[in-house]
Amino acid sequence: MPASPMILARFVLLEARRSGLPWLVGASLLAALGLAAFLSQVALTESIALQVTFAAALLRGCAVFLVASHVAASTLREVDDKGLELMLTLPVSRSAHYFGRLSGYVALGALISFCFALPLLLWSAAAAVALWAVSLAFETALVAAAALFFSMALVQPVSAIAATAGLYLLARAIGAIHAIAASPLAEPTLMHRVAQWSVDAVVLLLPRLDAATRSDWLVYGAPPPTQYLTTLLGLALYAVLLVAAGLFDFHRRNL
């Protein structure tokens, strides 16, 4: 990688360290541990499984939200302060600038993912936790790419975060939606067929986040290697598509 993208990535990480993000990461860890300890006192059976499942789900949601909100806030603050225009006056190409910022956000998401995986070692095997952490790192990388794309395209923090959250939640829920639409118990009417075809089309356009970073891996063991690698490859390919869309939009804009 050229020197300039690496320097930009370092600046992104330095900005994150100097912001309130480390405190939010610590607060998320304390909240997950505290709620898990509370559940251990009220659960009648399988308290360990309940603790690790709840903690993993909460930490995954916190990681996605922190990465998305930080990417949107950081990017739009640079746009509003005219820092982006100043950066583009330097001998740095737009592609290098985009890749540099994205690399920093991806590295930040990986750091958060592995920090959030550490408490899960209290309840689950190290191998399962490691696979969960790697999957979460891929998931946060996709979220970072989506948040950067929407921040550059929409130039509004609320709109960028809402669009990123909408994409993420729909990708998370599309598996359940597709299963409901394909249920054999539904009446075979024309409207049902149209709805099923529509859901099938949406499935093709979204990443299968419902198959990634699953909490049951920490309880029942990791998935088969082929399924795991296929899931990560799907996330990586979708992130590449978002990066390509972001670069196209960034190059066509007059700044």
C-alpha positions as CSV (number, residue, x, y, z in Angstrom):
1,M,0.0,0.0,0.0
2,P,1.4,3.5,-0.8
3,A,2.6,5.6,2.1
4,S,-0.2,8.2,1.9
5,P,-3.1,5.8,2.6
6,M,-1.2,4.4,5.6
7,I,-0.7,7.9,7.0
8,L,-4.3,8.7,6.5
9,A,-5.3,5.4,8.3
10,R,-3.0,6.3,11.1
11,F,-4.7,9.7,11.5
12,V,-8.1,8.0,11.5
13,L,-7.0,5.8,14.4
14,L,-5.4,8.7,16.2
15,E,-8.6,10.7,15.9
16,A,-10.6,7.7,17.3
17,R,-8.2,7.4,20.3
18,R,-8.5,11.1,21.1
19,S,-12.3,11.0,20.9
20,G,-14.8,9.6,23.3
21,L,-14.8,6.3,21.5
22,P,-12.5,4.4,23.9
23,W,-14.8,5.4,26.8
24,L,-17.8,4.1,24.9
25,V,-16.1,0.8,24.2
26,G,-15.3,0.5,27.9
27,A,-18.9,1.3,28.8
28,S,-20.2,-1.3,26.4
29,L,-17.9,-3.9,27.9
30,L,-19.0,-3.0,31.4
31,A,-22.7,-3.1,30.4
32,A,-22.4,-6.5,28.8
33,L,-20.6,-8.0,31.8
34,G,-23.0,-6.4,34.2
35,L,-26.1,-7.6,32.4
36,A,-24.6,-11.1,32.0
37,A,-23.9,-11.2,35.7
38,F,-27.5,-10.2,36.4
39,L,-28.8,-12.9,34.1
40,S,-26.7,-15.5,35.9
41,Q,-28.7,-14.7,39.0
42,V,-32.2,-14.9,37.5
43,A,-31.7,-17.7,35.1
44,L,-33.1,-21.0,36.3
45,T,-31.4,-23.3,33.8
46,E,-28.5,-23.0,31.3
47,S,-27.3,-19.8,32.8
48,I,-23.9,-19.9,31.1
49,A,-25.5,-20.3,27.7
50,L,-27.8,-17.5,28.4
51,Q,-25.0,-15.2,29.6
52,V,-22.7,-15.8,26.6
53,T,-25.6,-15.5,24.1
54,F,-26.8,-12.3,25.5
55,A,-23.4,-10.8,25.9
56,A,-22.3,-11.7,22.4
57,A,-25.5,-10.2,20.9
58,L,-25.2,-7.0,22.9
59,L,-21.5,-6.6,22.1
60,R,-22.1,-7.2,18.4
61,G,-24.7,-4.6,18.3
62,C,-22.6,-2.1,20.2
63,A,-19.6,-2.7,17.8
64,V,-21.7,-2.1,14.7
65,F,-23.3,1.0,16.2
66,L,-20.0,2.5,17.4
67,V,-18.3,1.9,14.1
68,A,-21.2,3.3,12.0
69,S,-21.6,6.4,14.2
70,H,-17.9,7.1,14.4
71,V,-17.4,6.8,10.6
72,A,-20.4,9.1,9.9
73,A,-19.4,11.7,12.5
74,S,-15.7,11.7,11.6
75,T,-16.4,11.9,7.8
76,L,-19.0,14.6,8.0
77,R,-17.0,16.7,10.5
78,E,-14.2,16.7,8.0
79,V,-16.6,17.8,5.2
80,D,-18.1,20.6,7.3
81,D,-14.7,21.9,8.5
82,K,-13.5,22.0,4.9
83,G,-10.8,19.5,5.9
84,L,-11.7,17.3,3.0
85,E,-11.2,20.1,0.5
86,L,-7.9,21.0,2.1
87,M,-6.8,17.3,1.9
88,L,-7.6,17.1,-1.8
89,T,-5.3,20.1,-2.5
90,L,-2.4,17.9,-1.5
91,P,-0.6,15.6,-3.9
92,V,-2.9,12.7,-2.8
93,S,-5.3,11.1,-5.2
94,R,-8.9,10.7,-4.3
95,S,-8.6,6.9,-4.4
96,A,-5.7,7.0,-2.0
97,H,-7.6,9.3,0.3
98,Y,-10.7,7.1,0.2
99,F,-8.7,3.9,0.8
100,G,-6.7,5.5,3.6
101,R,-9.7,6.6,5.5
102,L,-11.5,3.3,4.9
103,S,-8.4,1.3,6.0
104,G,-8.3,3.3,9.3
105,Y,-12.0,2.6,9.9
106,V,-11.6,-1.1,9.1
107,A,-8.6,-1.4,11.5
108,L,-10.7,0.4,14.1
109,G,-13.5,-2.0,13.7
110,A,-11.1,-5.0,14.0
111,L,-9.7,-3.5,17.3
112,I,-13.2,-3.1,18.7
113,S,-14.1,-6.6,17.6
114,F,-11.2,-8.2,19.4
115,C,-11.7,-6.1,22.5
116,F,-15.3,-7.2,22.6
117,A,-14.3,-10.8,22.1
118,L,-12.1,-10.9,25.2
119,P,-15.0,-11.1,27.8
120,L,-16.5,-14.0,26.0
121,L,-13.5,-16.2,27.0
122,L,-15.1,-16.3,30.4
123,W,-17.8,-18.7,29.1
124,S,-16.6,-20.1,25.7
125,A,-13.7,-21.9,24.2
126,A,-10.9,-19.8,22.7
127,A,-11.3,-21.3,19.2
128,A,-15.0,-20.4,19.1
129,V,-14.3,-16.9,20.4
130,A,-11.6,-16.3,17.8
131,L,-13.9,-17.3,15.0
132,W,-16.6,-15.1,16.4
133,A,-14.1,-12.2,16.6
134,V,-12.9,-12.6,13.1
135,S,-16.4,-12.7,11.8
136,L,-17.3,-9.6,13.7
137,A,-14.2,-7.8,12.2
138,F,-15.5,-8.6,8.7
139,E,-18.9,-7.4,9.7
140,T,-17.7,-4.1,11.1
141,A,-15.6,-3.7,7.9
142,L,-18.7,-4.0,5.8
143,V,-20.5,-1.5,8.1
144,A,-17.5,0.9,7.9
145,A,-17.7,0.7,4.1
146,A,-21.4,1.3,4.1
147,A,-21.2,4.2,6.6
148,L,-18.4,5.9,4.6
149,F,-20.4,5.5,1.3
150,F,-23.6,6.9,2.8
151,S,-21.7,9.7,4.6
152,M,-20.1,10.9,1.4
153,A,-23.3,10.5,-0.6
154,L,-25.9,11.9,1.8
155,V,-23.7,14.5,3.7
156,Q,-26.1,14.4,6.7
157,P,-25.1,12.5,9.9
158,V,-28.7,11.3,10.8
159,S,-29.4,10.2,7.2
160,A,-26.0,8.4,6.9
161,I,-26.4,6.6,10.2
162,A,-30.1,5.8,9.4
163,A,-29.2,4.4,6.0
164,T,-26.4,2.3,7.4
165,A,-28.6,1.0,10.2
166,G,-31.4,0.2,7.7
167,L,-29.1,-1.7,5.4
168,Y,-27.6,-3.6,8.4
169,L,-30.9,-4.5,10.0
170,L,-32.5,-5.6,6.8
171,A,-29.5,-7.8,6.0
172,R,-29.7,-9.2,9.5
173,A,-33.4,-10.0,9.2
174,I,-33.6,-11.0,5.5
175,G,-33.1,-14.7,6.3
176,A,-36.2,-14.8,8.6
177,I,-38.2,-12.7,6.1
178,H,-37.3,-15.0,3.3
179,A,-38.3,-18.1,5.4
180,I,-41.6,-16.6,6.2
181,A,-42.3,-15.6,2.6
182,A,-41.4,-19.1,1.4
183,S,-43.6,-20.8,4.0
184,P,-45.7,-23.7,2.5
185,L,-48.5,-22.7,4.9
186,A,-49.2,-19.5,3.1
187,E,-52.0,-19.3,0.6
188,P,-50.7,-19.5,-3.0
189,T,-52.3,-16.3,-4.2
190,L,-51.0,-13.8,-6.7
191,M,-50.1,-11.3,-4.0
192,H,-48.2,-14.0,-2.1
193,R,-46.2,-14.9,-5.2
194,V,-45.4,-11.3,-5.9
195,A,-44.2,-10.8,-2.3
196,Q,-42.1,-14.0,-2.5
197,W,-40.5,-12.9,-5.8
198,S,-39.8,-9.5,-4.2
199,V,-38.1,-11.0,-1.2
200,D,-36.1,-13.3,-3.4
201,A,-34.8,-10.3,-5.3
202,V,-33.9,-8.5,-2.1
203,V,-32.1,-11.6,-0.9
204,L,-29.8,-11.4,-4.0
205,L,-29.0,-7.8,-3.3
206,L,-28.1,-8.0,0.4
207,P,-25.3,-9.8,2.3
208,R,-26.3,-12.7,4.5
209,L,-25.4,-11.1,7.8
210,D,-27.8,-13.5,9.6
211,A,-25.2,-16.2,8.9
212,A,-22.3,-14.2,10.3
213,T,-21.1,-13.6,13.9
214,R,-23.7,-15.9,15.4
215,S,-24.0,-16.2,19.1
216,D,-24.8,-20.0,19.0
217,W,-21.2,-20.6,17.8
218,L,-20.1,-19.8,21.3
219,V,-22.5,-22.3,22.8
220,Y,-22.7,-25.2,20.3
221,G,-19.3,-24.8,18.5
222,A,-18.1,-23.2,15.3
223,P,-19.9,-23.9,12.0
224,P,-18.3,-26.1,9.3
225,P,-15.2,-24.5,7.7
226,T,-16.8,-24.3,4.3
227,Q,-19.9,-22.5,5.6
228,Y,-17.8,-20.1,7.7
229,L,-15.4,-19.2,4.9
230,T,-18.3,-18.7,2.5
231,T,-20.0,-16.3,4.9
232,L,-16.8,-14.3,5.3
233,L,-16.3,-14.2,1.5
234,G,-19.8,-12.9,1.0
235,L,-19.2,-10.1,3.5
236,A,-15.9,-9.2,1.8
237,L,-17.4,-9.2,-1.7
238,Y,-20.3,-6.9,-0.6
239,A,-17.8,-4.6,1.1
240,V,-15.9,-4.4,-2.2
241,L,-19.1,-3.4,-4.0
242,L,-19.7,-0.7,-1.5
243,V,-16.1,0.6,-1.8
244,A,-16.5,0.6,-5.6
245,A,-19.8,2.6,-5.3
246,G,-18.2,5.0,-2.9
247,L,-15.2,5.6,-5.1
248,F,-17.4,6.2,-8.1
249,D,-19.5,8.8,-6.2
250,F,-16.4,10.4,-4.7
251,H,-14.7,10.8,-8.1
252,R,-17.7,12.4,-9.8
253,R,-18.3,15.0,-7.1
254,N,-16.9,18.5,-7.5
255,L,-15.2,19.5,-4.2
